[in-house]
C-alpha cells in the first residue's frame, strides 16, 4: 500500500499517497458513477491523482463517496464529514474531519518567484529573499488551504488572505487571516516541509 505520509491528529485524518505504477487504480472500481465522465480527456497523471484520493478514502470511510458542487468543490456523501483534497503528482493528499478542513500540497519550484506579485502583499515585510522560494511556497500553500474553507469568487489570494510573520522550520504553525472591508477571521495553519514538498493544513 503506497501510503507515503500520515499527518493525522486527534482532529483530522490527513493522508498522502504516492503513485506506484504497479498499483491497480481501476476507475470502474474506484470512481463514483456520477464522476466517470469527469476524467474523460484527463492526462494519465491527473486520472491517477483522482483515483489515489478515492483509494485513500476507501481506507478510512469505505461507504462514502466524493461528489462535487456546482462550483467544483468536493464534498463527501453521506455528508457527515468534511474533506479537502490536493494533488502534486506523484503525490495526492486527502483530509477528512468532523470540522471544516483545508489542505494544500505543493512541490518546491523555483518558478514560484515569477508569480510572487500575484499573491504577496503584506507578507513582503518578513520574507527573507535568501530563502524566497521556501517562504513563497509556504505562504501559497496556506492561502490555498484557507481558500478551500473560506472562499468567495470575488476574493483574491493577494488582497483578502494574509499570512502573519513566521520563521522557516521543517514543521511549524503560522497565524493567518481572511478579511474584507467588513469582517476578518483568524486561523492557524500547520506547515510541513518534506522531500521537496510543502503541506499546509488549516483546521
VENVEN-V107081 format. One record per helix or strand of 3 or more residues. SS is the DSSP state (h for helix, s for strand). FROM is the first residue (numbers start at 1). TO is the last residue. If there is no record, write none. Layout:
BEGIN
((SS:FROM:TO) (SS:FROM:TO))
END
This chain:
BEGIN
((s:3:6) (s:12:18) (h:27:30) (h:33:39) (h:44:60) (s:65:68) (s:74:77) (s:82:88) (s:91:97) (s:102:107) (h:110:119) (h:122:125) (h:129:149) (s:161:163) (s:171:179) (s:184:194) (s:197:202))
END
